[in-house]
Amino acid sequence: MKAAGLSDIKKELEFLEPKKLLELCIALAKYKKDNKEYLGFLLFEEHDKTQFIKEVKLEIDEHFELLKLQSNLYYAKKSLRKLLRIITKYTKYVDDKGLSAEMYIYFCAKLKNSGIPYHKSQMLVNLMEQQLKKINTLITTLHPDLQNDFLNDLEKIDN
């Protein structure tokens, strides 16, 4: 079965009555957890993205608190990759390069200050470098004033 194009779906949705549209949204939310999370974000949190970012930072803090209990570097690596997948999902929700850069900068700062010996693992060094590269790419697309603010935050991580 071939998936319909986004423009075709948009055209068809324009002609649906509100009740049918509601049923489709509910069916999508039931189908997959990610759909439900994204719909929840759009309905309840999109209007206040700064509060959403605060909640994401709290979630990052919770993950790093659990990582402090982890003595094995292998499991720390797995947990950090899982946390990055979560952050990437949230950056897709927000769809704002400045807020995405803020989340990744916060992650890198937490990793650096966490006490995890990430320099002992080449995989974690690569992971950190990839995030710094991603942050730089995001920053270059922003307004020059915002670029300076984020570059200052980035310098604090590099030192």
C-alpha positions in Angstrom: 0.0 0.0 0.0 1.4 3.4 -1.0 1.1 6.3 1.4 -0.8 9.3 0.1 1.1 12.6 -0.3 0.9 15.3 2.3 -0.9 17.7 -0.2 -3.5 15.0 -1.0 -4.1 14.4 2.7 -4.4 18.2 3.3 -6.9 18.6 0.5 -9.0 15.7 1.8 -9.0 17.0 5.4 -10.3 20.3 4.3 -13.6 18.7 3.2 -14.1 16.6 6.4 -16.7 17.6 9.0 -15.4 18.4 12.5 -16.7 15.2 14.1 -14.9 13.0 11.5 -11.7 15.1 11.9 -11.9 14.5 15.7 -12.3 10.8 15.2 -9.2 10.7 12.9 -7.1 12.6 15.5 -8.2 10.2 18.2 -7.4 7.2 16.0 -3.9 8.6 15.3 -3.3 9.2 19.0 -4.3 5.6 19.7 -2.0 4.2 17.0 1.3 5.2 18.4 2.7 6.7 21.6 4.8 9.3 19.7 1.6 10.5 17.9 -0.1 10.9 21.3 2.8 12.8 22.8 3.0 15.1 19.8 -0.7 15.8 19.8 -0.5 16.5 23.6 2.3 18.9 22.9 0.3 20.7 20.2 -2.8 20.9 22.3 -1.4 21.8 25.8 2.2 23.0 25.5 2.9 24.6 22.2 1.5 28.0 23.4 4.2 28.2 26.2 7.4 26.9 24.7 9.5 28.4 27.5 7.7 26.3 30.1 8.1 23.2 27.8 11.9 23.9 27.7 12.0 24.1 31.5 10.2 20.8 31.7 12.6 19.2 29.2 15.6 20.6 31.3 14.1 19.0 34.4 13.8 15.7 32.5 17.4 16.0 31.5 18.4 16.7 35.1 16.5 13.6 36.2 18.3 11.4 33.7 21.7 12.8 34.8 20.7 12.1 38.5 20.1 8.4 37.5 23.4 8.4 35.6 25.3 9.4 38.7 24.2 6.1 40.2 25.7 4.3 37.2 29.3 3.2 37.7 29.6 1.3 34.5 30.6 3.4 31.5 28.9 1.1 29.0 25.5 1.7 30.6 26.2 5.4 30.9 26.7 5.4 27.1 23.5 3.7 26.5 21.6 6.1 28.8 23.1 9.1 27.2 22.2 7.9 23.7 18.6 7.3 25.0 18.5 10.8 26.4 19.7 12.3 23.1 16.9 10.4 21.3 14.4 12.0 23.7 15.9 15.5 23.2 15.9 15.0 19.4 12.2 14.1 19.6 11.5 17.3 21.6 13.4 19.4 19.2 11.2 18.1 16.4 8.1 19.0 18.5 9.3 22.6 19.1 10.5 23.2 15.6 12.6 26.3 16.7 16.3 26.2 16.0 17.0 28.6 18.9 15.2 26.4 21.4 16.8 23.3 19.9 20.2 24.8 20.4 19.3 25.6 23.9 18.4 22.0 24.7 21.5 20.6 23.1 23.7 23.2 24.9 22.1 22.2 28.2 22.7 18.6 27.5 26.4 19.2 26.7 26.9 21.4 29.8 25.2 18.7 32.0 27.5 16.0 30.5 30.6 18.0 31.1 29.7 18.9 34.7 28.3 15.4 35.5 31.5 13.8 36.5 31.1 11.0 33.9 34.5 10.3 32.5 33.5 10.7 28.9 37.0 11.4 27.8 37.8 7.7 28.6 35.4 6.5 25.9 36.0 7.4 22.2 32.3 6.9 21.6 31.3 9.5 24.2 33.9 11.9 22.9 32.5 11.5 19.4 29.0 11.9 20.8 30.0 15.2 22.4 31.7 16.4 19.3 28.6 15.5 17.2 26.4 17.5 19.5 28.7 20.5 19.4 28.7 20.3 15.6 24.9 20.2 15.6 24.8 23.2 18.0 27.1 25.2 15.7 24.9 24.3 12.7 21.8 25.4 14.5 23.4 28.6 15.7 24.5 29.7 12.3 20.9 29.9 11.1 19.9 32.3 14.0 19.8 36.1 14.2 23.3 37.5 15.0 22.2 38.7 18.5 21.0 35.2 19.4 24.2 33.8 17.8 26.3 35.8 20.2 24.3 34.6 23.2 24.5 30.9 22.2 28.2 31.2 21.3 28.9 32.6 24.7 27.1 29.6 26.3 29.0 27.3 23.9 32.4 28.7 25.0 31.6 28.0 28.6 31.2 24.3 27.6 34.5 24.2 25.6 36.5 25.7 28.5 
